[in-house]
Amino acid sequence: LVETIGAKLMDCGLNWRNVVLAGFGKGAGILLYAALLKLLPKPVAGIMLFSPVVTFPSLLAEKLLSLRRGAAPPQTRTKVFTVWGSRNPSTPGSYRQLLAQALRKSPDVQVTPDTLPDGQGSFESGYLRVLPTLLQLCLPR
């Protein structure tokens, strides 16, 4: 992933701050781990997570505490949007709270949670409708 995106960015004369990543479900969880644990070479402009399923959010919180180096300036923090489907059985309220607590341990991200009314456990038109709005909030101006 890093090699492929990096090559395309170089071809277009862009950098990682011009990249917005998005994922749904388990893919969103993997994306979140990769970004927060610094597996990407540089911070990206934004991350959009739709009903993310992150395995072991408490373990993620522990890892974030061990990586903590100090708060990044607000303008350099990666914007992370979590959009939860209100009817998604794989992401109950208690799980969402646990993940939100874990994300607060990272000084490198600015997290904005939202709930999609009637959002289900599959990527459907409701999630797709909020994508352009979130994209506008992530892209550099």
Backbone as JSON, one array per atom type, in Angstrom:
{
  "sequence": "LVETIGAKLMDCGLNWRNVVLAGFGKGAGILLYAALLKLLPKPVAGIMLFSPVVTFPSLLAEKLLSLRRGAAPPQTRTKVFTVWGSRNPSTPGSYRQLLAQALRKSPDVQVTPDTLPDGQGSFESGYLRVLPTLLQLCLPR",
  "N": [[0.84, -1.2, 0.0], [1.83, 1.3, 0.92], [4.07, 1.61, -0.79], [2.84, 1.64, -3.34], [1.0, 3.82, -3.2], [2.83, 5.83, -2.54], [4.45, 5.93, -4.86], [2.58, 6.82, -6.78], [1.95, 9.31, -5.69], [4.39, 10.64, -5.97], [4.57, 10.69, -8.78], [2.53, 12.47, -9.35], [3.35, 14.74, -8.11], [2.63, 15.21, -5.47], [2.16, 14.98, -1.85], [1.99, 13.01, 1.22], [0.22, 14.45, 2.8], [-1.79, 15.14, 1.11], [-3.47, 13.03, 0.93], [-6.42, 11.21, 1.56], [-7.78, 8.74, 3.46], [-10.11, 6.02, 3.55], [-12.38, 3.7, 5.08], [-14.39, 0.78, 5.78], [-15.97, -1.04, 8.36], [-14.12, -3.91, 9.28], [-11.95, -3.34, 7.64], [-11.7, -0.6, 8.01], [-10.86, -0.64, 10.64], [-8.32, -1.83, 10.44], [-7.05, 0.09, 8.91], [-7.11, 2.23, 10.74], [-5.44, 1.26, 12.83], [-3.01, 1.09, 11.34], [-2.52, 3.79, 10.69], [-2.44, 5.09, 13.24], [-0.41, 3.74, 14.58], [1.78, 4.49, 13.26], [2.52, 3.27, 10.79], [2.31, 4.25, 8.31], [4.26, 6.34, 6.15], [4.16, 9.13, 6.55], [1.97, 11.56, 8.15], [-1.46, 11.65, 7.08], [-3.95, 13.63, 5.29], [-6.57, 13.18, 6.1], [-8.82, 10.8, 7.64], [-11.44, 8.64, 7.09], [-13.71, 6.78, 8.76], [-16.02, 4.3, 8.6], [-18.34, 2.85, 10.55], [-16.24, 1.51, 12.12], [-14.49, -1.48, 12.94], [-12.49, -2.3, 15.33], [-10.12, -4.43, 16.44], [-9.56, -5.36, 19.75], [-9.65, -2.68, 21.25], [-8.68, -1.71, 23.71], [-6.06, -2.64, 23.79], [-5.02, -1.18, 21.68], [-5.19, 1.37, 22.82], [-3.26, 1.1, 24.86], [-0.94, 0.76, 23.31], [-0.88, 3.24, 22.05], [-0.37, 4.91, 24.21], [2.24, 4.14, 24.81], [3.57, 5.09, 22.58], [3.33, 7.77, 22.77], [4.45, 11.06, 22.41], [4.08, 13.7, 22.86], [1.83, 16.41, 22.4], [0.7, 17.14, 19.15], [0.74, 20.13, 17.14], [-2.44, 21.74, 16.63], [-3.03, 22.27, 13.86], [-1.56, 20.37, 12.5], [-2.54, 17.92, 13.13], [-4.04, 14.82, 12.24], [-7.16, 14.61, 10.71], [-9.77, 12.7, 11.84], [-12.65, 11.0, 11.12], [-15.33, 9.35, 12.49], [-17.98, 7.44, 11.58], [-20.83, 6.1, 12.64], [-23.12, 3.46, 12.2], [-26.39, 3.51, 13.31], [-27.9, 1.23, 13.57], [-26.17, -0.89, 13.45], [-25.24, -3.98, 14.37], [-22.71, -4.93, 15.04], [-21.26, -2.92, 16.22], [-21.86, -1.9, 19.04], [-23.04, 0.57, 21.48], [-21.4, 0.59, 23.84], [-19.0, -0.45, 22.9], [-18.3, 1.55, 21.05], [-17.81, 3.68, 22.79], [-15.57, 2.7, 24.17], [-13.69, 2.57, 22.1], [-13.59, 5.3, 21.45], [-12.44, 6.32, 23.8], [-9.91, 5.16, 23.56], [-8.96, 6.46, 21.25], [-8.72, 9.06, 22.16], [-6.33, 8.99, 23.45], [-4.36, 9.42, 21.65], [-2.29, 11.96, 20.63], [-1.97, 12.86, 18.08], [-4.17, 12.94, 16.43], [-7.33, 14.34, 15.48], [-10.41, 13.72, 16.44], [-13.66, 13.25, 15.19], [-16.72, 12.2, 15.98], [-19.71, 10.7, 14.58], [-23.14, 9.8, 14.02], [-24.98, 7.71, 11.93], [-28.24, 7.76, 11.2], [-30.3, 4.91, 11.11], [-28.28, 3.45, 9.93], [-26.8, 0.51, 8.76], [-25.2, -2.74, 9.04], [-23.74, -2.96, 6.72], [-22.03, -1.45, 3.94], [-23.8, 1.07, 2.71], [-26.11, 3.22, 0.86], [-26.54, 5.41, 2.59], [-24.14, 5.81, 4.0], [-22.55, 6.43, 1.83], [-23.61, 8.86, 1.02], [-22.69, 10.71, 2.95], [-20.03, 10.82, 2.45], [-18.93, 12.78, 0.46], [-19.21, 15.2, 1.87], [-17.6, 14.83, 4.16], [-15.16, 14.5, 2.89], [-14.65, 17.05, 1.88], [-14.1, 18.34, 4.27], [-11.71, 17.21, 4.99], [-9.76, 17.57, 2.98], [-6.84, 19.45, 2.04], [-6.74, 22.98, 1.99]],
  "CA": [[0.0, 0.0, 0.0], [2.68, 2.48, 1.04], [4.87, 1.74, -2.0], [1.97, 1.98, -4.46], [0.52, 5.2, -3.04], [4.0, 6.7, -2.6], [4.85, 6.1, -6.26], [1.57, 7.67, -7.44], [2.11, 10.67, -5.18], [5.58, 11.23, -6.62], [4.22, 10.95, -10.19], [1.62, 13.62, -9.42], [3.93, 15.88, -7.4], [1.9, 15.42, -4.22], [2.74, 14.3, -0.68], [1.02, 12.26, 2.03], [-0.78, 15.38, 3.34], [-2.85, 15.25, 0.11], [-4.16, 11.74, 0.9], [-7.52, 10.94, 2.49], [-8.05, 7.31, 3.47], [-11.44, 5.66, 4.04], [-12.6, 2.27, 5.22], [-15.63, 0.35, 6.41], [-15.91, -2.28, 9.14], [-12.78, -4.4, 9.66], [-10.97, -2.59, 6.84], [-11.51, 0.68, 8.71], [-10.08, -0.93, 11.85], [-6.93, -2.04, 10.02], [-6.59, 1.42, 8.51], [-6.88, 3.02, 11.95], [-4.21, 0.73, 13.44], [-1.86, 1.47, 10.51], [-2.28, 5.24, 10.81], [-2.09, 5.49, 14.61], [0.83, 3.1, 15.0], [2.84, 5.07, 12.41], [2.96, 2.39, 9.72], [2.37, 5.08, 7.11], [5.49, 7.12, 6.26], [3.87, 10.49, 7.04], [0.54, 11.73, 8.42], [-2.33, 11.94, 5.94], [-4.85, 14.76, 5.51], [-7.76, 12.76, 6.83], [-9.21, 9.4, 7.66], [-12.88, 8.49, 7.28], [-13.98, 5.42, 9.21], [-17.45, 4.02, 8.62], [-18.59, 1.73, 11.46], [-14.98, 0.76, 12.24], [-14.38, -2.6, 13.86], [-11.1, -2.34, 15.74], [-9.91, -5.51, 17.39], [-8.89, -5.01, 21.0], [-9.45, -1.24, 21.42], [-7.87, -1.46, 24.9], [-4.67, -2.85, 23.38], [-4.67, 0.0, 20.88], [-4.96, 2.47, 23.77], [-1.96, 0.86, 25.5], [0.11, 1.03, 22.33], [-0.84, 4.68, 21.84], [0.3, 5.51, 25.36], [3.68, 3.87, 24.71], [4.1, 5.89, 21.48], [3.06, 9.18, 23.04], [5.64, 11.9, 22.45], [3.67, 15.08, 23.08], [0.73, 16.81, 21.53], [1.02, 17.82, 17.9], [-0.05, 21.36, 16.98], [-3.76, 21.44, 16.05], [-3.06, 22.32, 12.4], [-0.87, 19.21, 11.93], [-3.21, 16.68, 13.51], [-4.84, 14.17, 11.21], [-8.59, 14.63, 10.98], [-10.36, 11.37, 11.79], [-14.1, 11.02, 11.25], [-15.94, 8.04, 12.7], [-19.41, 7.48, 11.3], [-21.39, 4.85, 13.15], [-24.49, 3.12, 11.84], [-27.16, 3.34, 14.54], [-28.46, -0.12, 13.61], [-25.12, -1.85, 13.15], [-25.1, -4.81, 15.57], [-21.31, -5.23, 15.38], [-20.65, -1.79, 16.91], [-22.78, -1.38, 20.06], [-22.64, 1.81, 22.15], [-20.28, 0.4, 24.77], [-17.8, -0.61, 22.07], [-17.98, 2.87, 20.5], [-17.22, 4.46, 23.88], [-14.24, 2.15, 24.42], [-12.83, 3.02, 21.01], [-13.42, 6.76, 21.61], [-11.45, 6.51, 24.87], [-8.6, 4.81, 23.01], [-8.56, 7.49, 20.31], [-8.34, 10.25, 22.92], [-4.96, 8.81, 23.93], [-3.44, 9.81, 20.59], [-2.23, 13.41, 20.45], [-1.75, 13.17, 16.67], [-5.41, 12.94, 15.67], [-8.49, 15.11, 15.91], [-11.49, 12.78, 16.14], [-15.03, 13.77, 15.16], [-17.67, 11.09, 15.81], [-21.05, 11.0, 14.1], [-24.0, 8.63, 13.91], [-25.84, 7.68, 10.75], [-29.51, 7.13, 11.56], [-30.69, 3.74, 10.32], [-27.12, 2.82, 9.31], [-26.78, -0.94, 8.98], [-23.89, -3.38, 9.11], [-23.12, -3.04, 5.39], [-21.82, -0.13, 3.35], [-25.0, 1.34, 1.91], [-26.21, 4.57, 0.31], [-26.44, 6.42, 3.65], [-22.72, 6.08, 4.21], [-22.04, 7.04, 0.61], [-24.09, 10.25, 0.97], [-21.9, 11.59, 3.82], [-18.65, 10.81, 1.99], [-18.46, 14.04, -0.11], [-19.13, 16.23, 2.92], [-16.4, 14.56, 4.96], [-14.01, 14.71, 2.03], [-14.41, 18.5, 1.86], [-13.53, 18.72, 5.56], [-10.38, 16.62, 5.11], [-8.8, 18.01, 1.97], [-6.15, 20.71, 2.3], [-7.3, 24.14, 1.24]],
  "C": [[0.87, 1.24, 0.0], [3.5, 2.7, -0.24], [4.02, 2.2, -3.19], [1.5, 3.43, -4.37], [1.69, 6.17, -3.15], [4.45, 6.98, -4.02], [3.88, 7.02, -7.0], [1.68, 9.12, -6.98], [3.29, 11.37, -5.83], [5.29, 11.58, -8.08], [3.39, 12.21, -10.33], [2.18, 14.85, -8.72], [3.21, 16.22, -6.1], [2.65, 14.77, -3.07], [1.62, 13.64, 0.13], [-0.04, 13.17, 2.64], [-1.91, 15.63, 2.35], [-3.71, 13.99, 0.04], [-5.25, 11.69, 1.96], [-7.84, 9.46, 2.35], [-9.43, 7.04, 4.05], [-11.56, 4.15, 4.13], [-13.91, 2.0, 5.93], [-15.39, -0.94, 7.17], [-14.5, -2.65, 9.55], [-11.68, -3.69, 8.88], [-10.67, -1.24, 7.47], [-10.67, 0.48, 9.96], [-8.61, -1.12, 11.52], [-6.3, -0.71, 9.63], [-6.26, 2.27, 9.74], [-5.61, 2.56, 12.66], [-2.98, 1.21, 12.66], [-1.52, 2.95, 10.68], [-1.79, 5.62, 12.2], [-0.77, 4.9, 15.08], [1.99, 3.47, 14.08], [3.39, 4.1, 11.37], [2.97, 3.1, 8.37], [3.58, 6.0, 7.25], [5.3, 8.53, 6.82], [2.39, 10.58, 7.34], [-0.23, 12.08, 7.14], [-3.26, 13.09, 6.29], [-6.06, 14.36, 6.35], [-8.01, 11.27, 6.71], [-10.71, 9.35, 7.95], [-13.15, 7.02, 7.59], [-15.49, 5.23, 9.34], [-17.68, 2.73, 9.4], [-17.33, 0.88, 11.65], [-15.06, -0.35, 13.28], [-12.89, -2.75, 14.16], [-10.95, -3.44, 16.77], [-9.1, -5.0, 18.57], [-8.62, -3.51, 21.14], [-8.6, -0.91, 22.65], [-6.38, -1.65, 24.61], [-4.18, -1.68, 22.54], [-4.37, 1.18, 21.8], [-3.61, 2.33, 24.46], [-0.81, 1.19, 24.55], [0.24, 2.53, 22.08], [-0.14, 5.39, 22.99], [1.82, 5.3, 25.28], [4.33, 4.69, 23.6], [4.03, 7.38, 21.74], [4.36, 9.97, 23.2], [5.3, 13.35, 22.8], [2.63, 15.46, 22.05], [1.25, 17.53, 20.29], [0.21, 19.11, 17.82], [-1.37, 21.05, 16.27], [-3.77, 21.41, 14.52], [-2.36, 21.12, 11.75], [-1.52, 17.89, 12.31], [-4.02, 16.13, 12.34], [-6.3, 14.19, 11.62], [-9.14, 13.22, 10.79], [-11.86, 11.51, 12.03], [-14.59, 9.59, 11.42], [-17.44, 8.19, 12.5], [-19.97, 6.11, 11.65], [-22.81, 4.65, 12.65], [-25.28, 2.82, 13.11], [-27.75, 1.94, 14.68], [-27.43, -1.2, 13.27], [-24.88, -2.69, 14.39], [-23.65, -5.11, 15.96], [-20.6, -4.08, 16.08], [-21.63, -1.2, 17.93], [-22.2, -0.14, 20.76], [-21.45, 1.66, 23.08], [-18.96, 0.24, 24.02], [-17.36, 0.74, 21.51], [-17.3, 3.75, 21.56], [-15.8, 3.99, 24.17], [-13.25, 2.61, 23.35], [-12.58, 4.53, 21.11], [-12.4, 7.07, 22.7], [-10.05, 6.2, 24.36], [-8.09, 5.91, 22.09], [-8.14, 8.78, 21.02], [-6.91, 10.17, 23.43], [-3.92, 9.19, 22.87], [-3.44, 11.32, 20.41], [-2.12, 13.83, 18.98], [-3.02, 13.23, 15.83], [-6.46, 13.84, 16.31], [-9.71, 14.3, 15.48], [-12.85, 13.48, 16.21], [-15.97, 12.59, 14.94], [-19.02, 11.57, 15.29], [-21.82, 9.7, 14.01], [-24.89, 8.78, 12.69], [-27.14, 7.0, 11.14], [-29.85, 6.0, 10.58], [-29.52, 3.1, 9.58], [-27.04, 1.36, 9.72], [-25.34, -1.44, 9.09], [-23.25, -3.61, 7.76], [-23.0, -1.63, 4.83], [-22.94, 0.13, 2.37], [-25.03, 2.81, 1.52], [-26.1, 5.66, 1.37], [-25.01, 6.8, 3.94], [-22.13, 6.84, 3.01], [-22.44, 8.51, 0.51], [-23.24, 11.19, 1.83], [-20.44, 11.69, 3.36], [-18.19, 12.14, 1.39], [-18.31, 15.16, 0.93], [-17.87, 16.06, 3.75], [-15.13, 14.82, 4.15], [-13.65, 16.19, 1.97], [-13.75, 18.97, 3.16], [-12.09, 18.24, 5.72], [-9.35, 17.24, 4.18], [-8.13, 19.33, 2.35], [-6.73, 21.82, 1.44], [-6.2, 24.94, 0.62]]
}
